[in-house]
């Protein structure tokens, strides 16, 4: 329950629309969760978010909510946020246009498949996160801003379709594009279910690495976040 009407969220969201990647937001102590959604809007627009370490805040609810919601670039005590020498970019000040790594999530219960996909996608400017189950994937999705998820269809306990449906049902992850990965046969019913679950591409076959390698540029352009970074991420 908020102790007041949301106002920081509105300010942050308006500023994100106007200034995009030229914006720096700082979230400090507070007794409610106002500002968390706005901070996430700033991150999605390419801006920078600093959050006070909840352990050093008089009211930890506001900074904690911002950390959980916005994946800020810096979480630190107030004195470190205020001292340019302590900032990630040093005494020269913060370059708010500095690019954060684009994060891809690979979900597969087989370690060898994770390694194959990681080796094909790995390059400078791209951070690969790996999960061996749907549950692990959901935990990563809650703590990172994921640009694209490559999800195995056939997994025990929670299959790829079930994971995709959970992602589509949650506000934080509903925007994440999904590419299904399968070693099985391309069955029409499974293809339809894949697109119904929110896939942007179905299927990429994990047992045919050359297939994924040939589609590498398409994978990078599957979402606006990676399309805009495509030139930087493209191999030489």
KARAMO-V760951 format. One record per residue. N is the residue number from 1. SS is DSSP state (2 for helix, 1 for strand, 0 for the rest). BURIAL is + if it has 9 or more other C-alpha atoms within 8 Angstrom, else -. D_LAST is the distance of its C-alpha to the last C-alpha in Angstrom with 2 decimals. Layout:
n->N ss->SS burial->BURIAL d_last->D_LAST
n->N ss->SS burial->BURIAL d_last->D_LAST
This chain:
n->1 ss->0 burial->- d_last->51.05
n->2 ss->0 burial->- d_last->50.22
n->3 ss->0 burial->- d_last->52.85
n->4 ss->0 burial->- d_last->52.22
n->5 ss->0 burial->- d_last->50.60
n->6 ss->0 burial->+ d_last->46.80
n->7 ss->0 burial->- d_last->46.14
n->8 ss->2 burial->+ d_last->43.16
n->9 ss->2 burial->+ d_last->41.09
n->10 ss->2 burial->+ d_last->42.10
n->11 ss->2 burial->+ d_last->41.32
n->12 ss->2 burial->+ d_last->37.86
n->13 ss->2 burial->+ d_last->36.97
n->14 ss->2 burial->- d_last->38.23
n->15 ss->2 burial->+ d_last->36.35
n->16 ss->2 burial->+ d_last->33.09
n->17 ss->2 burial->- d_last->33.64
n->18 ss->2 burial->- d_last->34.32
n->19 ss->2 burial->- d_last->31.98
n->20 ss->2 burial->+ d_last->29.05
n->21 ss->2 burial->+ d_last->26.42
n->22 ss->2 burial->+ d_last->28.86
n->23 ss->0 burial->+ d_last->31.36
n->24 ss->1 burial->+ d_last->32.52
n->25 ss->1 burial->+ d_last->35.17
n->26 ss->1 burial->- d_last->37.38
n->27 ss->1 burial->+ d_last->39.47
n->28 ss->0 burial->+ d_last->42.47
n->29 ss->0 burial->+ d_last->45.61
n->30 ss->0 burial->+ d_last->47.22
n->31 ss->0 burial->+ d_last->49.55
n->32 ss->0 burial->+ d_last->47.78
n->33 ss->0 burial->+ d_last->44.35
n->34 ss->0 burial->+ d_last->44.04
n->35 ss->0 burial->+ d_last->40.67
n->36 ss->2 burial->+ d_last->38.59
n->37 ss->2 burial->+ d_last->37.62
n->38 ss->2 burial->+ d_last->37.08
n->39 ss->2 burial->+ d_last->34.78
n->40 ss->2 burial->+ d_last->32.72
n->41 ss->2 burial->+ d_last->32.58
n->42 ss->2 burial->+ d_last->31.28
n->43 ss->2 burial->+ d_last->28.48
n->44 ss->2 burial->- d_last->27.54
n->45 ss->0 burial->+ d_last->27.54
n->46 ss->0 burial->+ d_last->25.08
n->47 ss->0 burial->+ d_last->27.90
n->48 ss->1 burial->+ d_last->28.94
n->49 ss->1 burial->+ d_last->31.88
n->50 ss->1 burial->+ d_last->33.98
n->51 ss->1 burial->+ d_last->36.75
n->52 ss->1 burial->+ d_last->39.74
n->53 ss->0 burial->+ d_last->40.11
n->54 ss->2 burial->+ d_last->42.79
n->55 ss->2 burial->- d_last->44.62
n->56 ss->2 burial->+ d_last->45.34
n->57 ss->0 burial->+ d_last->46.26
n->58 ss->0 burial->- d_last->49.86
n->59 ss->0 burial->+ d_last->48.84
n->60 ss->2 burial->+ d_last->45.91
n->61 ss->2 burial->+ d_last->45.70
n->62 ss->2 burial->+ d_last->43.68
n->63 ss->2 burial->+ d_last->40.94
n->64 ss->2 burial->+ d_last->40.78
n->65 ss->2 burial->+ d_last->40.33
n->66 ss->2 burial->+ d_last->37.52
n->67 ss->2 burial->+ d_last->35.70
n->68 ss->2 burial->+ d_last->36.11
n->69 ss->2 burial->+ d_last->35.12
n->70 ss->2 burial->+ d_last->32.43
n->71 ss->0 burial->+ d_last->30.31
n->72 ss->0 burial->+ d_last->30.74
n->73 ss->0 burial->- d_last->28.48
n->74 ss->1 burial->- d_last->31.58
n->75 ss->1 burial->+ d_last->34.84
n->76 ss->1 burial->+ d_last->37.25
n->77 ss->0 burial->+ d_last->40.90
n->78 ss->2 burial->+ d_last->42.08
n->79 ss->2 burial->- d_last->42.43
n->80 ss->2 burial->+ d_last->38.79
n->81 ss->2 burial->+ d_last->37.64
n->82 ss->2 burial->- d_last->39.93
n->83 ss->0 burial->- d_last->38.94
n->84 ss->2 burial->+ d_last->35.78
n->85 ss->2 burial->- d_last->35.60
n->86 ss->2 burial->+ d_last->35.11
n->87 ss->0 burial->+ d_last->32.34
n->88 ss->0 burial->- d_last->28.76
n->89 ss->0 burial->- d_last->27.73
n->90 ss->2 burial->+ d_last->30.70
n->91 ss->2 burial->- d_last->33.40
n->92 ss->2 burial->- d_last->31.29
n->93 ss->0 burial->- d_last->31.60
n->94 ss->0 burial->- d_last->29.43
n->95 ss->0 burial->- d_last->26.41
n->96 ss->0 burial->+ d_last->26.78
n->97 ss->0 burial->- d_last->23.52
n->98 ss->0 burial->- d_last->21.56
n->99 ss->0 burial->- d_last->19.24
n->100 ss->0 burial->- d_last->20.24
n->101 ss->0 burial->- d_last->17.94
n->102 ss->1 burial->+ d_last->17.80
n->103 ss->1 burial->+ d_last->19.94
n->104 ss->1 burial->+ d_last->19.87
n->105 ss->1 burial->+ d_last->22.99
n->106 ss->1 burial->+ d_last->23.22
n->107 ss->1 burial->+ d_last->26.85
n->108 ss->0 burial->+ d_last->28.12
n->109 ss->0 burial->+ d_last->31.21
n->110 ss->0 burial->- d_last->29.68
n->111 ss->2 burial->- d_last->27.72
n->112 ss->2 burial->- d_last->25.93
n->113 ss->2 burial->+ d_last->24.57
n->114 ss->2 burial->+ d_last->23.37
n->115 ss->2 burial->- d_last->21.53
n->116 ss->2 burial->+ d_last->19.90
n->117 ss->2 burial->+ d_last->18.74
n->118 ss->2 burial->+ d_last->17.62
n->119 ss->2 burial->- d_last->15.51
n->120 ss->2 burial->+ d_last->13.77
n->121 ss->2 burial->- d_last->13.21
n->122 ss->0 burial->+ d_last->12.75
n->123 ss->0 burial->- d_last->10.10
n->124 ss->0 burial->- d_last->10.91
n->125 ss->0 burial->+ d_last->13.26
n->126 ss->1 burial->+ d_last->14.45
n->127 ss->1 burial->+ d_last->17.77
n->128 ss->1 burial->+ d_last->19.05
n->129 ss->1 burial->+ d_last->22.86
n->130 ss->1 burial->+ d_last->24.77
n->131 ss->1 burial->+ d_last->28.31
n->132 ss->0 burial->+ d_last->30.58
n->133 ss->0 burial->+ d_last->33.00
n->134 ss->2 burial->+ d_last->33.68
n->135 ss->2 burial->- d_last->35.69
n->136 ss->2 burial->+ d_last->32.91
n->137 ss->2 burial->+ d_last->30.56
n->138 ss->2 burial->+ d_last->33.20
n->139 ss->2 burial->- d_last->33.58
n->140 ss->2 burial->+ d_last->29.89
n->141 ss->2 burial->+ d_last->30.00
n->142 ss->2 burial->+ d_last->32.96
n->143 ss->2 burial->+ d_last->31.34
n->144 ss->0 burial->- d_last->27.75
n->145 ss->0 burial->- d_last->26.30
n->146 ss->0 burial->+ d_last->24.26
n->147 ss->0 burial->+ d_last->21.83
n->148 ss->1 burial->+ d_last->21.74
n->149 ss->1 burial->+ d_last->23.79
n->150 ss->1 burial->+ d_last->23.18
n->151 ss->1 burial->+ d_last->26.75
n->152 ss->1 burial->+ d_last->28.41
n->153 ss->0 burial->+ d_last->31.37
n->154 ss->0 burial->- d_last->33.72
n->155 ss->0 burial->+ d_last->34.53
n->156 ss->0 burial->- d_last->37.97
n->157 ss->0 burial->- d_last->40.00
n->158 ss->0 burial->+ d_last->37.68
n->159 ss->0 burial->+ d_last->35.56
n->160 ss->2 burial->+ d_last->32.47
n->161 ss->2 burial->+ d_last->34.62
n->162 ss->2 burial->- d_last->36.95
n->163 ss->2 burial->+ d_last->34.19
n->164 ss->2 burial->+ d_last->32.78
n->165 ss->2 burial->+ d_last->36.33
n->166 ss->2 burial->- d_last->36.84
n->167 ss->2 burial->+ d_last->33.62
n->168 ss->2 burial->+ d_last->34.75
n->169 ss->2 burial->- d_last->38.17
n->170 ss->0 burial->- d_last->37.10
n->171 ss->0 burial->- d_last->36.37
n->172 ss->0 burial->- d_last->33.74
n->173 ss->0 burial->+ d_last->31.60
n->174 ss->0 burial->+ d_last->32.67
n->175 ss->0 burial->- d_last->29.65
n->176 ss->0 burial->+ d_last->26.99
n->177 ss->1 burial->+ d_last->25.33
n->178 ss->1 burial->+ d_last->25.81
n->179 ss->1 burial->+ d_last->24.15
n->180 ss->1 burial->+ d_last->26.57
n->181 ss->1 burial->+ d_last->25.59
n->182 ss->1 burial->+ d_last->28.19
n->183 ss->0 burial->- d_last->28.95
n->184 ss->0 burial->- d_last->31.98
n->185 ss->0 burial->- d_last->33.03
n->186 ss->0 burial->- d_last->32.13
n->187 ss->0 burial->- d_last->35.60
n->188 ss->2 burial->- d_last->36.48
n->189 ss->2 burial->- d_last->38.43
n->190 ss->2 burial->- d_last->35.59
n->191 ss->2 burial->+ d_last->33.15
n->192 ss->2 burial->- d_last->35.71
n->193 ss->2 burial->+ d_last->36.24
n->194 ss->2 burial->+ d_last->32.54
n->195 ss->2 burial->+ d_last->32.29
n->196 ss->2 burial->- d_last->35.63
n->197 ss->0 burial->+ d_last->34.31
n->198 ss->0 burial->+ d_last->31.53
n->199 ss->1 burial->+ d_last->28.53
n->200 ss->1 burial->+ d_last->25.84
n->201 ss->1 burial->+ d_last->24.79
n->202 ss->1 burial->+ d_last->26.96
n->203 ss->1 burial->+ d_last->26.50
n->204 ss->1 burial->+ d_last->23.24
n->205 ss->1 burial->+ d_last->24.59
n->206 ss->0 burial->+ d_last->23.89
n->207 ss->0 burial->- d_last->25.30
n->208 ss->0 burial->- d_last->22.68
n->209 ss->2 burial->+ d_last->19.26
n->210 ss->2 burial->- d_last->17.77
n->211 ss->2 burial->+ d_last->19.25
n->212 ss->2 burial->+ d_last->17.44
n->213 ss->2 burial->- d_last->14.07
n->214 ss->2 burial->- d_last->14.79
n->215 ss->0 burial->- d_last->15.77
n->216 ss->2 burial->+ d_last->12.87
n->217 ss->2 burial->+ d_last->12.27
n->218 ss->2 burial->- d_last->16.06
n->219 ss->2 burial->- d_last->16.47
n->220 ss->2 burial->+ d_last->14.46
n->221 ss->0 burial->+ d_last->16.62
n->222 ss->0 burial->+ d_last->19.80
n->223 ss->0 burial->+ d_last->21.09
n->224 ss->2 burial->- d_last->21.28
n->225 ss->2 burial->- d_last->20.08
n->226 ss->2 burial->+ d_last->16.73
n->227 ss->2 burial->+ d_last->16.55
n->228 ss->2 burial->- d_last->17.02
n->229 ss->0 burial->- d_last->14.25
n->230 ss->2 burial->+ d_last->11.91
n->231 ss->2 burial->- d_last->9.76
n->232 ss->2 burial->- d_last->9.66
n->233 ss->2 burial->+ d_last->9.10
n->234 ss->0 burial->- d_last->6.54
n->235 ss->0 burial->- d_last->3.78
n->236 ss->0 burial->- d_last->0.00
